[in-house]
Amino acid sequence: MALVKCGECGEQISDKAAACPKCGAPATKPKAPPAKTSGCAMVVLASILALAFGSILTTMSGSGQKSTAAPSANDQRNKEEAWIDAGKDSVRAKLKDGGSAEFRNVFFSQKGGVPVSCGEVNSKNSFGAFGGFQRYIATNSPATTYIEEQVQGFEKSWQQFCK
């Protein structure tokens, strides 16, 4: 028998208990931490990001007709801001408490040939405490969004796409 903390009052209770004897809150089983991704995931990440990039460009281009006029700086900045916002939404979807997410040092990058938003996020963990800022690389999909503590070899991808 192991002791775990009650999610409501913090009292130590048996992991076999159905409810906390102090406050009556139903006991929850501890969740396993997310599995770390292998180094192969970085190759898959690059492929998926390339596909996402192509898809986004097709969607953003509208009718598919190429314009002869160069896009204005405002148009480009608006697209980058939209990409950053979509990236933040993808990061929130991957967090335990996405509503508590705080972002800093967020920027748009196409360094790896793929548009991504890069930055740092801090959010509440399952105990309700903030866990500290960690870096992320995000597309417009949670499936192709990577948070530093959830991926092995993250530094290599950060250098490729964000640095």
Kinemage of the C-alpha trace (Angstrom):
@kinemage 1
@onewidth
@group {chain A} dominant
@subgroup {mainchain}
@vectorlist {calphas} color= white
{ca met a 1} P 0.000 0.000 0.000
{ca ala a 2} L 1.353 3.404 -0.980
{ca leu a 3} L 0.303 6.807 0.268
{ca val a 4} L -0.790 9.504 -2.150
{ca lys a 5} L -2.002 13.067 -1.635
{ca cys a 6} L -5.693 13.862 -1.804
{ca gly a 7} L -6.321 16.166 -4.757
{ca glu a 8} L -8.659 18.344 -2.683
{ca cys a 9} L -7.206 18.745 0.824
{ca gly a 10} L -3.663 17.389 0.413
{ca glu a 11} L -4.076 14.769 3.158
{ca gln a 12} L -2.019 11.568 2.771
{ca ile a 13} L -4.393 8.711 1.886
{ca ser a 14} L -4.009 5.105 0.781
{ca asp a 15} L -3.773 4.537 -2.956
{ca lys a 16} L -6.430 1.837 -2.404
{ca ala a 17} L -8.955 4.226 -0.788
{ca ala a 18} L -12.088 5.084 -2.773
{ca ala a 19} L -12.371 8.509 -1.104
{ca cys a 20} L -10.409 10.761 1.246
{ca pro a 21} L -11.373 10.045 4.879
{ca lys a 22} L -10.780 13.702 5.823
{ca cys a 23} L -12.724 15.613 3.145
{ca gly a 24} L -14.643 12.843 1.327
{ca ala a 25} L -13.282 13.741 -2.125
{ca pro a 26} L -13.101 10.766 -4.497
{ca ala a 27} L -9.570 9.383 -4.760
{ca thr a 28} L -7.915 9.644 -8.123
{ca lys a 29} L -5.300 7.280 -9.370
{ca pro a 30} L -1.930 8.911 -10.130
{ca lys a 31} L -1.390 9.323 -13.818
{ca ala a 32} L 1.759 8.102 -15.475
{ca pro a 33} L 3.930 10.909 -16.830
{ca pro a 34} L 3.769 11.372 -20.606
{ca ala a 35} L 6.138 9.089 -22.432
{ca lys a 36} L 9.243 10.732 -23.801
{ca thr a 37} L 9.588 10.661 -27.550
{ca ser a 38} L 12.539 8.863 -29.089
{ca gly a 39} L 15.141 10.478 -31.314
{ca cys a 40} L 13.297 9.101 -34.351
{ca ala a 41} L 10.504 11.508 -33.516
{ca met a 42} L 12.650 14.413 -34.642
{ca val a 43} L 12.734 13.022 -38.184
{ca val a 44} L 8.986 12.454 -38.030
{ca leu a 45} L 8.576 15.979 -36.631
{ca ala a 46} L 10.435 17.497 -39.557
{ca ser a 47} L 8.331 15.522 -42.052
{ca ile a 48} L 5.047 16.421 -40.382
{ca leu a 49} L 6.038 20.065 -40.109
{ca ala a 50} L 6.877 20.126 -43.817
{ca leu a 51} L 3.456 18.666 -44.654
{ca ala a 52} L 1.749 21.115 -42.303
{ca phe a 53} L 3.643 23.979 -43.915
{ca gly a 54} L 2.448 22.959 -47.388
{ca ser a 55} L -1.100 22.617 -46.163
{ca ile a 56} L -1.055 26.007 -44.453
{ca leu a 57} L 0.428 27.736 -47.481
{ca thr a 58} L -2.256 26.250 -49.708
{ca thr a 59} L -4.970 27.357 -47.294
{ca met a 60} L -3.515 30.836 -46.828
{ca ser a 61} L -3.072 31.415 -50.539
{ca gly a 62} L -6.828 31.262 -51.090
{ca ser a 63} L -7.635 30.618 -54.735
{ca gly a 64} L -4.192 29.312 -55.555
{ca gln a 65} L -3.536 32.146 -57.993
{ca lys a 66} L -0.150 33.733 -57.534
{ca ser a 67} L -0.055 37.457 -57.004
{ca thr a 68} L 2.502 39.495 -58.862
{ca ala a 69} L 2.612 42.105 -56.100
{ca ala a 70} L 4.921 41.487 -53.154
{ca pro a 71} L 3.043 41.017 -49.884
{ca ser a 72} L 3.140 44.060 -47.656
{ca ala a 73} L 5.006 43.967 -44.365
{ca asn a 74} L 1.662 44.286 -42.541
{ca asp a 75} L 0.238 41.254 -44.363
{ca gln a 76} L 3.308 39.209 -43.462
{ca arg a 77} L 3.214 40.334 -39.821
{ca asn a 78} L -0.515 39.507 -39.599
{ca lys a 79} L 0.160 35.995 -40.916
{ca glu a 80} L 2.973 35.543 -38.403
{ca glu a 81} L 0.756 36.739 -35.534
{ca ala a 82} L -1.992 34.332 -36.636
{ca trp a 83} L 0.558 31.510 -36.740
{ca ile a 84} L 1.802 32.407 -33.238
{ca asp a 85} L -1.791 32.444 -31.910
{ca ala a 86} L -2.503 29.043 -33.489
{ca gly a 87} L 0.737 27.736 -31.961
{ca lys a 88} L -0.286 28.942 -28.495
{ca asp a 89} L -3.633 27.163 -28.889
{ca ser a 90} L -1.794 23.955 -29.838
{ca val a 91} L 0.475 24.259 -26.796
{ca arg a 92} L -2.517 24.832 -24.498
{ca ala a 93} L -4.123 21.647 -25.864
{ca lys a 94} L -1.056 19.617 -24.823
{ca leu a 95} L -0.869 20.942 -21.249
{ca lys a 96} L -2.530 19.481 -18.155
{ca asp a 97} L -4.143 22.890 -17.424
{ca gly a 98} L -4.038 24.825 -20.692
{ca gly a 99} L -6.138 27.627 -19.244
{ca ser a 100} L -3.327 28.526 -16.850
{ca ala a 101} L -0.701 28.843 -19.601
{ca glu a 102} L 1.605 31.841 -19.443
{ca phe a 103} L 3.777 32.567 -22.480
{ca arg a 104} L 6.987 34.532 -22.877
{ca asn a 105} L 9.712 35.032 -25.493
{ca val a 106} L 7.337 33.917 -28.260
{ca phe a 107} L 8.383 34.406 -31.884
{ca phe a 108} L 7.695 33.190 -35.411
{ca ser a 109} L 10.399 31.261 -37.261
{ca gln a 110} L 10.892 29.706 -40.682
{ca lys a 111} L 14.515 28.805 -40.034
{ca gly a 112} L 14.039 25.069 -40.663
{ca gly a 113} L 12.084 25.772 -43.859
{ca val a 114} L 8.846 25.258 -41.954
{ca pro a 115} L 6.776 27.981 -40.248
{ca val a 116} L 6.618 27.433 -36.497
{ca ser a 117} L 6.101 29.483 -33.398
{ca cys a 118} L 8.725 29.099 -30.710
{ca gly a 119} L 8.724 30.295 -27.141
{ca glu a 120} L 8.411 29.393 -23.496
{ca val a 121} L 5.323 28.333 -21.563
{ca asn a 122} L 4.563 27.915 -17.870
{ca ser a 123} L 1.381 26.270 -16.634
{ca lys a 124} L -0.101 24.562 -13.621
{ca asn a 125} L 0.650 20.899 -13.015
{ca ser a 126} L -1.737 18.316 -11.533
{ca phe a 127} L -1.040 19.679 -8.043
{ca gly a 128} L -2.171 23.171 -9.070
{ca ala a 129} L 1.325 24.660 -8.906
{ca phe a 130} L 3.211 26.288 -11.755
{ca gly a 131} L 5.991 23.987 -12.952
{ca gly a 132} L 8.358 26.573 -14.437
{ca phe a 133} L 8.902 27.836 -17.968
{ca gln a 134} L 9.876 25.358 -20.650
{ca arg a 135} L 10.492 25.851 -24.357
{ca tyr a 136} L 8.136 24.715 -27.097
{ca ile a 137} L 7.987 24.413 -30.872
{ca ala a 138} L 4.442 24.693 -32.207
{ca thr a 139} L 2.517 24.394 -35.433
{ca asn a 140} L -1.217 24.867 -35.775
{ca ser a 141} L -1.854 21.308 -34.555
{ca pro a 142} L -1.267 19.689 -31.139
{ca ala a 143} L -0.071 16.560 -32.974
{ca thr a 144} L 2.910 18.519 -34.313
{ca thr a 145} L 3.573 20.649 -31.239
{ca tyr a 146} L 6.459 19.741 -28.955
{ca ile a 147} L 7.092 20.813 -25.361
{ca glu a 148} L 10.626 20.482 -24.017
{ca glu a 149} L 10.013 18.096 -21.119
{ca gln a 150} L 7.909 15.758 -23.268
{ca val a 151} L 10.472 15.100 -26.020
{ca gln a 152} L 13.937 13.588 -25.923
{ca gly a 153} L 16.400 15.389 -28.161
{ca phe a 154} L 14.381 18.621 -28.020
{ca glu a 155} L 17.522 20.773 -28.097
{ca lys a 156} L 18.427 19.572 -31.595
{ca ser a 157} L 14.986 20.532 -32.932
{ca trp a 158} L 15.129 23.870 -31.117
{ca gln a 159} L 18.448 24.618 -32.801
{ca gln a 160} L 17.087 23.555 -36.203
{ca phe a 161} L 13.751 25.389 -36.129
{ca cys a 162} L 14.030 28.210 -33.598
{ca lys a 163} L 17.618 29.345 -32.997
